[in-house]
Amino acid sequence: MSFSAEQVKNDFPILTQIINDEPLVYLDNAATTQKPTAVLAALETYYREANANVHRGVHT
């Protein structure tokens, strides 16, 4: 199995940005990390379709 850095890079939308006429290069650090498109899509689906606190405000 071969590794394609360009294919992996395409999974991270932020890396399409051009800053000071240069492509953005992002190195991970302890403060934050970038998320690939698949994770962003899963988060969006969660917040649109599943995010709920079904028992909040229910008094018994």
C-alpha positions as CSV (number, residue, x, y, z in Angstrom):
1,M,0.0,0.0,0.0
2,S,1.5,3.3,-1.0
3,F,1.1,6.6,0.8
4,S,0.1,9.7,-1.1
5,A,0.8,12.9,0.9
6,E,-1.3,14.9,-1.7
7,Q,-4.3,12.6,-1.2
8,V,-4.1,13.0,2.6
9,K,-3.6,16.8,2.2
10,N,-6.8,16.9,0.2
11,D,-8.8,15.6,3.2
12,F,-8.0,18.8,5.2
13,P,-9.9,21.8,3.8
14,I,-7.7,24.3,5.7
15,L,-4.7,23.2,3.6
16,T,-6.2,24.7,0.4
17,Q,-5.5,28.2,1.8
18,I,-2.9,30.4,0.3
19,I,-1.1,32.7,2.9
20,N,1.3,35.4,1.6
21,D,1.3,33.7,-1.8
22,E,2.4,30.4,-0.3
23,P,0.3,27.2,0.4
24,L,-0.6,26.9,4.0
25,V,1.5,24.3,5.9
26,Y,0.2,23.1,9.2
27,L,2.1,21.1,11.7
28,D,0.1,19.6,14.6
29,N,0.8,20.7,18.1
30,A,-0.5,20.1,21.6
31,A,-2.9,23.1,21.4
32,T,-5.1,21.9,18.6
33,T,-5.4,19.6,15.6
34,Q,-7.1,19.9,12.2
35,K,-9.9,17.6,11.3
36,P,-10.3,15.8,8.0
37,T,-13.4,16.2,5.8
38,A,-14.8,12.9,7.0
39,V,-14.7,14.0,10.6
40,L,-16.2,17.4,9.8
41,A,-19.1,15.7,7.9
42,A,-19.7,13.3,10.8
43,L,-19.8,16.2,13.3
44,E,-22.2,18.1,11.0
45,T,-24.5,15.1,10.8
46,Y,-24.4,14.7,14.5
47,Y,-25.3,18.3,15.2
48,R,-28.1,18.4,12.6
49,E,-29.7,15.0,13.4
50,A,-28.7,13.6,16.8
51,N,-27.7,16.3,19.2
52,A,-30.3,16.5,21.9
53,N,-30.7,16.3,25.6
54,V,-34.0,14.4,25.6
55,H,-34.4,14.4,29.4
56,R,-33.6,18.1,30.0
57,G,-36.5,20.0,31.5
58,V,-38.6,16.8,32.2
59,H,-40.0,16.8,35.8
60,T,-41.2,13.6,37.4
